[in-house]
Amino acid sequence: MTVGGDWKRKLREEGYLELEGFRVELTLDNTFMDLDYIPRIIVYDEETERWHVLRNPIPKGETLEENWDNAVEVLARIARGEEEPKFGEEGVAERFARALGTLEG
């Protein structure tokens, strides 16, 4: 398991991160049929064997790169316990927060 800022760099460079019981991926969504694609964080939960979309708002940046950085920062706030993950399914958020929290050491 990576600790400190290494996990953020790995996520930005590779687009995914493996955690105990979860796989986190950065992806793009254009559900509003705009010209803009917006970054999304999707999480595969091994316990439920389902993909979940993290519903926490990701601040819009000026560039796609800035949007990715903002998405990673949302995860960092969750890892530090400053923000609760929102999935809409009971139990997943709590387990995910614990797993993500291990990255901050």
N, C-alpha and C positions, 0 to 999 in steps of 0.2 A: 504494500500500500504506500502510495506517495504521501508525503506530509508537506506542510508549508505551501509555498506557491507553486511547487512542481506540478501538482495536479491541475492547476489552472492552465499552465503552459501546455501540458499534455492534451487537455481537453480542446484548447484553441488550435493546436497543431494537427491533432488527429481527428477531432470532431466527436470523439466518444470517450467514455471513462467507465471502467469496470470497478464496481464496489461490491462489498459483501452483500449478495442477494439482489443486486440491481445493476443495470446497464443504463448509463446516461448518454444521450446523444443530442447534439445540436443539429437542428434541421430548419428548413424554411417552410413557411406556410403562406399561401396566397388565397385563403378562403374567402376573402372579400372581393376577389377578382380585380384588385387594383393592379397598377403597374408595379407597385412596391411589393416585394416579398418581405415578410416579417419573420424574425428568428423565433423559433420555438425550442423548448426543451422537452424532449420526450424521455420517458423512463420505463424500462422493462423491469417488471417486478417478478422475480423468480417464484415467489410464494403463490401469487395469483395467476402466474403464467399469462400476464396481460401487459400491453403497453398502456401507459397513462401519459396524458399531456399535463405538464406542470402549468397551473393556471395563474401563477404569480405574474403580475405585469412586468414586462421588460421595457424599460425606458427606450424610446426611439432615438437613435443616433443619427448623425448626418451622413454616415457611410455604412455600408454593410459591415465593414471591419469594426466600426464603433458599436454597431448593434450586437455583434458577436461578443465583444468585450462586456457590454451591458448584460448580456445573458449569463456570462460567466460570473459577473459580479452578483447577480441575483442568487446564484448557487453559493457563492462565497458568504453572503449574508445568512443564508440558511445554515451553512456549515458552522458559522460562528454563533448561531442561536439568536440572531437579530431579527429573523423573519421566519414565519412558519410556512412550510410547503403546503400548497393548495392543490389537491388532486380531485376532490369530490367523492372519494371512496374512503370509508373509515378504515383505519389501521395502516393504510399505505403511507400516509404522511408521517406518522410517528416513526415507523420503521425506517423510512427514507431519511428523515432528519437525523436519526441516530447513526445510520451508516455514513451519511455525508459528514457528520460531525467528527468522525474518526480521522478525516483528512486534515483537519486543522491541528491535530496532535493534542 
